[in-house]
Amino acid sequence: MAKDNNNENFQSGAGLIRYFNEEEIKGPAIDPKLIIYMGIAMAVIVELAKVFWPI
């Protein structure tokens, strides 16, 4: 008969659980919409800079 190895599966699962429990957010929380708006604003600033200071 085959030997049932429940301990091996539990240990591998326990490692994943421990990994996810240790994960923390250490930086500031920024709304994703703010990132999009900042990108659009930066693109407008660059385009305006091309108009006012041509190379």
N, C-alpha and C positions, 0 to 999 in steps of 0.2 A: 504494500500500500504506500501511497505517496504521503510524505510528511507535510503537515500543514504549517507554514511559516508565517504566522500572524505577527510575530514580533518584528520581523524585518519590514513589513509594510507599515507598521505603526511608527517605527523609528524614522523612516523616510518622511512620513507625513508630519511627524512632530518637528522635524527640522524646518519644514516649510512654515508651519504655524509659528514657530519661534522667530523665523526671519520676518514674517509680516507683522508680528507684534512689536518688533524693535524699530520698525520704520516710523519715523516722525517727520513732520514738516518743520524744518528749522528756519526757513526763510519767510519773508513776508508773503501774505496771501494777496495775489493780484487777480482782479477779475479779467477773464480772457477777452472781454469786449474792450477793456482798456488797452490791451496790447494791439488789437486791431486798429483802434482809433489813433494810437501813437504812431503806428506804421503809416497810416494815411496822412497824418499831420506831417510826418517826416518827408514823405514823398512830395507833398505840396511845398514844403520849405525848400527842398532841393530844386524843384521846378522853378520856383520864384527866384532862387539864387542864380539859375541859368539865365533868366531874363534880365535881372538887374546887373549881374557881373559876368558878361560873356567872356569866354577865353579866346 
